[in-house]
Amino acid sequence: MIEVKELSKKFGRRNVLKGVSFTANKGEITCLIGINGVGKTTILNAIMALTPVNGGEILIDGERIHKGSYEKIAFIPDAITMLPQMRIKDAMQFMADFYQSWNQKRANDMLKFFKLDLNDKISTLSKGNTAKVNMLLGLAMDVDYILMDEPFSGIDIFSREQIAEVFTSHLVEDRGVIITTHEINDIEHLIDKAVLLDEGVVLKEFNAEEVRETEGKSVIDVMREVYQA
Ligand SMILES: Nc1ncnc2c1ncn2[C@@H]1O[C@H](COP(=O)(O)OP(=O)(O)OP(=O)(O)O)[C@@H](O)[C@H]1O
């Protein structure tokens, strides 16, 4: 489990995170939801220790996060970090050379799943295919937790559907996934837990399945109630 406890972060004098707490379980998809600028990326960056925080703590499987914890987590940023002149196979080779947790078989499965060509250059890919390569590079790692920043942002409906399908496949099974998004239509039905954020605080954290079953409400219904209250 990833436990985020009372996380606070300031940029200059601005309090971007004001005591954010939530948990994300293994084998579940947890979605951090909130409008642009609410602090979603900052939370992922804090978990990855890419930004210093002003307070709070993060536990992974009960342990305070430390250098070794990062063997358990892969981070998929909202834009691909590979050089545009690389071919897909070069990017995969780079990951294989750099990360012990790289799993070539899983990468090959994803190539097939997304119908990508190893020889294509990243600079020539459509936005949708670039997003798919970005996702492949993270999901191919043998890690317990995957953080994804806005995986659906700015890509066409068909690519979004294909990417959403990944979440119901064996490629994410048994792993803990944290996704950030400001619009959840594509993955509403896939989410196990939703964390609704606003102005640096968690307004509500809930189990989506439970709310569907006990209250007959979708995540979007709850969002309407919470954000329009
Ligand atoms: N390095 C930085 N220096 C100053 N302010 C920053 C920095 N990074 C982020 N911010 C500010 O912190 C706030 C939260 O940013 P963050 O990127 O976490 O939001 P977000 O919810 O992920 O938004 P988006 O959906 O647009 O990605 C924003 O107002 C942003 O301008």
PDBQT file of the ligand as one rigid body, heavy atoms in Angstrom, charges set to zero:
ROOT
HETATM    1  N1  LIG A 301       8.047  24.422  -9.859  1.00  0.00    +0.000 N 
HETATM    2  C1  LIG A 301       7.000  25.175  -9.549  1.00  0.00    +0.000 A 
HETATM    3  N2  LIG A 301       7.171  26.439  -9.123  1.00  0.00    +0.000 NA
HETATM    4  C2  LIG A 301       6.106  27.209  -8.780  1.00  0.00    +0.000 A 
HETATM    5  N3  LIG A 301       4.829  26.793  -8.834  1.00  0.00    +0.000 NA
HETATM    6  C3  LIG A 301       4.605  25.542  -9.256  1.00  0.00    +0.000 A 
HETATM    7  C4  LIG A 301       5.669  24.664  -9.633  1.00  0.00    +0.000 A 
HETATM    8  N4  LIG A 301       5.135  23.480  -9.987  1.00  0.00    +0.000 NA
HETATM    9  C5  LIG A 301       3.800  23.604  -9.862  1.00  0.00    +0.000 A 
HETATM   10  N5  LIG A 301       3.480  24.840  -9.417  1.00  0.00    +0.000 N 
HETATM   11  C6  LIG A 301       2.136  25.331  -9.122  1.00  0.00    +0.000 C 
HETATM   12  O1  LIG A 301       1.521  24.465  -8.197  1.00  0.00    +0.000 OA
HETATM   13  C7  LIG A 301       0.160  24.251  -8.520  1.00  0.00    +0.000 C 
HETATM   14  C8  LIG A 301      -0.083  22.781  -8.650  1.00  0.00    +0.000 C 
HETATM   15  O2  LIG A 301       0.567  22.308  -9.826  1.00  0.00    +0.000 OA
HETATM   16  P1  LIG A 301       0.404  20.814 -10.340  1.00  0.00    +0.000 P 
HETATM   17  O3  LIG A 301       1.168  20.694 -11.608  1.00  0.00    +0.000 OA
HETATM   18  O4  LIG A 301       0.713  19.880  -9.241  1.00  0.00    +0.000 OA
HETATM   19  O5  LIG A 301      -1.174  20.757 -10.625  1.00  0.00    +0.000 OA
HETATM   20  P2  LIG A 301      -1.998  19.654 -11.403  1.00  0.00    +0.000 P 
HETATM   21  O6  LIG A 301      -3.204  19.419 -10.582  1.00  0.00    +0.000 OA
HETATM   22  O7  LIG A 301      -1.150  18.486 -11.716  1.00  0.00    +0.000 OA
HETATM   23  O8  LIG A 301      -2.389  20.417 -12.701  1.00  0.00    +0.000 OA
HETATM   24  P3  LIG A 301      -2.514  19.881 -14.219  1.00  0.00    +0.000 P 
HETATM   25  O9  LIG A 301      -3.805  19.126 -14.269  1.00  0.00    +0.000 OA
HETATM   26  O10 LIG A 301      -2.535  21.142 -14.996  1.00  0.00    +0.000 OA
HETATM   27  O11 LIG A 301      -1.317  19.033 -14.498  1.00  0.00    +0.000 OA
HETATM   28  C9  LIG A 301      -0.100  25.051  -9.786  1.00  0.00    +0.000 C 
HETATM   29  O12 LIG A 301      -0.689  26.249  -9.446  1.00  0.00    +0.000 OA
HETATM   30  C10 LIG A 301       1.254  25.274 -10.377  1.00  0.00    +0.000 C 
HETATM   31  O13 LIG A 301       1.287  26.477 -11.058  1.00  0.00    +0.000 OA
ENDROOT
TORSDOF 0
